[in-house]
Amino acid sequence: MSDLISLAERFARVRHEGQFRKGKAKEPYTNHLVEVAALVDRWSDSESAIAAAWLHDTVEDYPPTSVAELESLFGKDVADIVAELTDDKSLPKAYPKKLQIINAAKKSKEACLVKLADKTSNIGAIANSPPKDWTLERRLEYIAWANRVVGQLPYLHKDGLSEFLKRCDQAELNAYDDLGSVRKAQNAAISILERKAKRAGADEAQIRKFMLSFMQGAL
């Protein structure tokens, strides 16, 4: 681990100390940072992107942490990436989510990597430890919103996108299993299988043949 990344990790751990995720398991927030940084490290050798992965929520979540402070400690490249990823908390609650979709297309390659890793980690959390008070509709809305954000990113690492979509499928299925009817869960499973087949390159005829075979085997 480089000095830059090690310093970013230590800084983030201190700033996020005592913070927990919103899911029912109440995991330490640093677990999220560990995963986001690990995903970026897997998809890229950019030290600036990996450092920014550790720092991506510090300005947004822990004022008076500022972009200027990050620049003084970690350099302009890292600070600029974090700035690209920071929502304006002074806006009404719904606005930052809309702006994430609008602004996603303007992201640099490094910011795209961190954004994809962040959304991948968040979707995994929705799949495995969603907030207790989230309804089925809210969980599905979050998954759909995350897909819209990721879909606007100008740079998508192939393996990263595959991991993101896999977690979206699992989060959707788990949401129906947890909160939907048996029929809704079954229908969701069928839809997910169809999507996976399309992503694998199957044409409509192949998908119909596969689904017919699957349904016959399930009877």
C-alpha positions as CSV (number, residue, x, y, z in Angstrom):
1,M,0.0,0.0,0.0
2,S,1.4,3.4,-1.0
3,D,1.9,6.2,1.5
4,L,-0.9,8.2,-0.1
5,I,-3.5,5.4,0.2
6,S,-2.3,4.6,3.7
7,L,-2.7,8.2,4.8
8,A,-6.2,8.4,3.2
9,E,-7.3,5.3,5.0
10,R,-6.1,6.6,8.4
11,F,-7.8,10.0,7.8
12,A,-11.1,8.4,6.7
13,R,-11.1,6.0,9.7
14,V,-10.7,8.9,12.1
15,R,-13.3,11.1,10.4
16,H,-15.9,8.2,10.2
17,E,-15.2,6.9,13.7
18,G,-18.5,6.2,15.5
19,Q,-20.5,6.2,12.3
20,F,-22.7,3.2,11.4
21,R,-24.5,2.1,8.3
22,K,-28.3,2.5,8.2
23,G,-29.0,-1.2,7.7
24,K,-30.4,-3.6,10.3
25,A,-27.0,-5.0,11.1
26,K,-25.7,-1.5,12.0
27,E,-22.2,-2.3,10.6
28,P,-19.4,0.3,11.2
29,Y,-19.4,2.7,8.3
30,T,-15.7,2.0,7.8
31,N,-16.8,-1.5,6.5
32,H,-18.3,0.4,3.5
33,L,-15.1,2.3,2.9
34,V,-13.0,-0.8,3.0
35,E,-15.2,-2.4,0.4
36,V,-15.3,0.6,-1.9
37,A,-11.5,1.0,-1.8
38,A,-11.0,-2.7,-2.4
39,L,-13.3,-2.6,-5.4
40,V,-11.5,0.4,-6.9
41,D,-8.2,-1.3,-6.2
42,R,-9.4,-4.4,-8.1
43,W,-10.6,-2.5,-11.1
44,S,-7.8,0.1,-11.3
45,D,-4.2,0.8,-10.4
46,S,-4.8,4.5,-9.9
47,E,-3.6,5.5,-6.4
48,S,-5.6,8.7,-6.6
49,A,-8.8,6.8,-7.3
50,I,-8.1,4.4,-4.4
51,A,-7.3,7.2,-2.0
52,A,-10.5,9.0,-3.1
53,A,-12.4,5.8,-2.5
54,W,-11.4,6.0,1.2
55,L,-12.2,9.7,1.3
56,H,-15.3,10.0,-0.9
57,D,-17.8,10.7,2.0
58,T,-15.6,12.8,4.3
59,V,-16.6,16.2,3.0
60,E,-20.3,15.3,2.7
61,D,-20.6,13.6,6.0
62,Y,-18.1,15.3,8.3
63,P,-18.0,19.1,8.1
64,P,-15.9,21.1,8.5
65,T,-13.9,18.6,6.4
66,S,-13.4,20.5,3.1
67,V,-12.1,19.9,-0.4
68,A,-9.4,22.5,0.4
69,E,-8.3,20.5,3.4
70,L,-8.1,17.3,1.3
71,E,-6.1,19.1,-1.3
72,S,-3.6,20.2,1.3
73,L,-3.2,16.7,2.6
74,F,-3.6,14.5,-0.4
75,G,-3.1,16.7,-3.5
76,K,-5.3,18.2,-6.1
77,D,-6.0,15.0,-8.0
78,V,-7.5,13.3,-5.0
79,A,-9.4,16.3,-3.8
80,D,-10.9,16.9,-7.3
81,I,-12.2,13.3,-7.4
82,V,-13.8,13.7,-4.0
83,A,-15.3,17.0,-5.0
84,E,-16.9,15.3,-8.0
85,L,-18.5,12.7,-5.7
86,T,-19.8,15.1,-3.0
87,D,-23.5,15.9,-2.8
88,D,-24.6,19.4,-1.7
89,K,-26.4,18.7,1.6
90,S,-27.8,22.2,1.7
91,L,-30.3,21.3,-1.1
92,P,-33.7,19.8,-0.4
93,K,-33.4,16.1,0.2
94,A,-34.7,14.9,-3.2
95,Y,-32.4,17.2,-5.2
96,P,-29.0,15.5,-4.6
97,K,-30.4,12.2,-5.9
98,K,-31.7,13.9,-9.1
99,L,-28.4,15.7,-9.5
100,Q,-26.5,12.4,-9.2
101,I,-28.3,11.2,-12.3
102,I,-27.8,14.5,-14.2
103,N,-24.1,14.9,-13.2
104,A,-23.0,11.3,-13.7
105,A,-22.3,11.8,-17.4
106,K,-19.7,14.5,-16.5
107,K,-17.6,12.3,-14.2
108,S,-13.9,11.8,-14.8
109,K,-12.7,8.2,-15.3
110,E,-11.4,8.0,-11.7
111,A,-14.7,9.4,-10.3
112,C,-16.6,6.9,-12.4
113,L,-14.6,4.1,-10.7
114,V,-15.3,5.3,-7.2
115,K,-19.0,6.0,-8.0
116,L,-19.5,2.5,-9.5
117,A,-17.7,0.9,-6.4
118,D,-19.8,3.1,-4.1
119,K,-23.1,2.1,-5.7
120,T,-22.0,-1.6,-5.9
121,S,-21.3,-1.6,-2.2
122,N,-24.6,0.2,-1.4
123,I,-26.6,-2.2,-3.4
124,G,-24.9,-5.1,-1.7
125,A,-25.9,-3.5,1.6
126,I,-29.5,-3.2,0.4
127,A,-29.4,-6.9,-0.5
128,N,-28.0,-8.2,2.7
129,S,-28.7,-5.6,5.4
130,P,-31.4,-3.1,4.4
131,P,-32.8,-0.5,6.8
132,K,-35.5,-2.1,8.9
133,D,-38.1,0.5,8.0
134,W,-37.7,0.3,4.3
135,T,-40.7,-1.0,2.4
136,L,-40.5,-3.2,-0.7
137,E,-41.3,-0.1,-2.9
138,R,-38.5,1.9,-1.3
139,R,-35.9,-0.9,-1.8
140,L,-36.9,-1.3,-5.4
141,E,-36.9,2.4,-6.0
142,Y,-33.3,2.6,-4.6
143,I,-32.2,-0.2,-6.9
144,A,-33.8,1.5,-9.9
145,W,-32.2,4.9,-9.0
146,A,-28.8,3.4,-8.6
147,N,-29.1,1.8,-12.0
148,R,-30.0,5.2,-13.5
149,V,-27.0,6.8,-12.0
150,V,-24.6,4.0,-13.1
151,G,-26.2,4.0,-16.5
152,Q,-25.1,7.6,-17.1
153,L,-21.5,7.1,-16.2
154,P,-19.2,7.7,-19.3
155,Y,-16.7,5.1,-18.1
156,L,-17.7,1.7,-16.8
157,H,-15.2,-1.0,-16.0
158,K,-16.5,-4.3,-17.5
159,D,-16.0,-6.5,-14.4
160,G,-17.2,-3.7,-12.2
161,L,-20.5,-3.3,-14.1
162,S,-21.0,-7.0,-14.0
163,E,-20.6,-7.1,-10.2
164,F,-22.9,-4.1,-9.9
165,L,-25.6,-5.8,-12.0
166,K,-25.2,-9.1,-10.1
167,R,-25.8,-7.3,-6.8
168,C,-28.8,-5.5,-8.2
169,D,-30.4,-8.8,-9.2
170,Q,-29.7,-10.2,-5.7
171,A,-31.0,-7.1,-4.0
172,E,-34.3,-7.2,-6.1
173,L,-34.8,-10.9,-5.4
174,N,-34.1,-10.5,-1.7
175,A,-36.5,-7.6,-1.5
176,Y,-39.3,-9.7,-2.9
177,D,-38.4,-12.6,-0.7
178,D,-38.5,-10.5,2.4
179,L,-41.5,-8.3,1.7
180,G,-43.4,-9.5,-1.4
181,S,-45.8,-12.3,-2.0
182,V,-44.6,-15.8,-3.2
183,R,-46.0,-15.0,-6.7
184,K,-44.1,-11.7,-6.8
185,A,-40.9,-13.4,-5.8
186,Q,-41.4,-16.1,-8.4
187,N,-42.0,-13.5,-11.1
188,A,-39.0,-11.5,-10.0
189,A,-36.8,-14.6,-10.3
190,I,-38.1,-15.2,-13.8
191,S,-37.4,-11.6,-14.8
192,I,-33.9,-11.7,-13.4
193,L,-33.1,-14.9,-15.3
194,E,-34.3,-13.2,-18.5
195,R,-32.1,-10.2,-17.8
196,K,-29.1,-12.4,-17.1
197,A,-29.6,-14.3,-20.4
198,K,-29.8,-11.0,-22.3
199,R,-26.6,-9.7,-20.7
200,A,-24.9,-13.0,-21.7
201,G,-25.8,-12.2,-25.3
202,A,-28.8,-14.6,-25.8
203,D,-31.3,-13.6,-28.5
204,E,-35.1,-13.7,-28.0
205,A,-35.5,-17.2,-29.4
206,Q,-32.8,-18.5,-27.1
207,I,-34.3,-16.8,-24.1
208,R,-37.7,-18.2,-24.9
209,K,-36.3,-21.7,-25.3
210,F,-34.3,-21.4,-22.0
211,M,-37.3,-20.1,-20.1
212,L,-39.6,-22.8,-21.4
213,S,-37.1,-25.4,-20.4
214,F,-36.7,-23.8,-17.0
215,M,-40.4,-23.6,-16.4
216,Q,-40.9,-27.2,-17.4
217,G,-38.2,-28.3,-15.0
218,A,-39.8,-26.3,-12.2
219,L,-43.1,-28.0,-12.6
